[in-house]
Amino acid sequence: MAGPNKHVYKKRAMVKFGKMKGRELFEFQEILYYLNNYIGVNGKPNKQTGTTPPQLSSLIKIHPDFKYHPDESKWEYIGPLDDSETEKQ
């Protein structure tokens, strides 16, 4: 078993994508494409962030920083956008 550290790099890349989009609504396919083509800090594609639609669907539904808007079929990042928001909470 992997323990509590499952999908660490996927979750980190999801939050980075959310901060990049800001409060703008986005489609599921956008974040899926971003994770599957994520380039790490060393300039190479990250091997740990690749995902499938069912796996990403489960991850994004349980992540507290993402909210689904069913009327528009889009997602929104509702987490902190930078470090200053984290300090205020």
Secondary structure, 3 states (H helix, E strand, C coil): CCCCCCCHHHHHHHHHHHHHHCCCCECHHHHHHHHHCCECCCCCECCCCCCCHHHHHHHHHHCCCEEEECCCCEEEECCCCCHHHHHHC
